């Protein structure tokens, strides 16, 4: 599945709440996967492909070679989505609004994205 498809699916999941209340967490997983694909693509486009590296290492590559704004958005979105994906005792589920916002951040990192 492409990053665009994963992101569209995440946006659809977060907008259609489930009875068990897990839609925002499931959407976070999908959005993080889309972001990881986008990060890998950006690294390759910058001439530094690193398919064997973990995402934290790829974020360092973006920090060094990509624009400061794109690197910041990618790092913040990845960190917040990672927190949203993990279940911790006595913590609330991530809100749908938070995940929708993070999906928008991920979407802004897609190649060819233009703000309307």
Order of alpha helices (4+ residues) and beta strands (2+ residues): alpha-alpha-alpha-alpha-alpha
